[in-house]
Amino acid sequence: MKKITKLIGSSLVLIGIVFSATPGAFAAKSNDSTGNVTPQWGVSVHGTGFVKGTYNWAIARQFNEANAQSIAAADVATDTSLYTGGYPLSHDEYHFNMNSSSLSAVGTSSDSRVQKSSEYFSLAVNKYNKANTDYANVVAYINQTYPSGASKDAALQTARNDRATARLKALNDLGTALHAWQDVFAHGNVQTMTQHNSYKAPEDPSTSIIDDPNYDINWSTGTVTKPGYEFGSRYNATKSKTISMLDLFKSSVGYNPND
Ligand SMILES: [Zn+2]
């Protein structure tokens, strides 16, 4: 069973709010220079493709450049990591709801992706806060024991480096937390790669579109639609959820982009 922490409660509050939210107006430009979006949720939405979803959303929420890059890279890597990758790496629970194929369970606290997201969000917050606490303790120790000079400066620099390393582990976990939630919107109640690959573009039955944010899917009827130049509701719901989680992380750790 999952370890419950006080932070899971606050993440679960967001689940109901964001999953049911009406997508807001969002003027994402979906076309690259060739008029296409790379048809993968991975590169377009998780973080590092042309659209740079997670990266851009982190920048918009005042994460610093390096941190936004780290979060987006970890988000994308969730698909291929030995510890979190889906088929054939046997960690489908991060990408599909492996607890139930029921549509009503999608995005609820029984959805395996929501559970993984909550678990990793708590890890991220706890690791980041511990990095800050450990750093403060070490700096206090250094100030008490070192006379001013090169040795003290070096010790302080080492402490800063250690904090950066510890914080990066936290941001990696935040990227995993975001990925699992973003896949709720990408994959709905799909549970297998056969189902995953069965959603085709109406105008081109040879093209799978489940990971293409240009398309919307009605999960109960299987109907695929293309809203037009702007992205559809799946993309906008992902954006809303991502921003909510980024903001909750910031407030949970007292994030300061300049520190
Ligand atoms: Zn995934």
Residues whose N, C-alpha, C, O or C-beta is under 5 A from the ligand:
A	BS01	ZN	D79 Y94 H95 D183
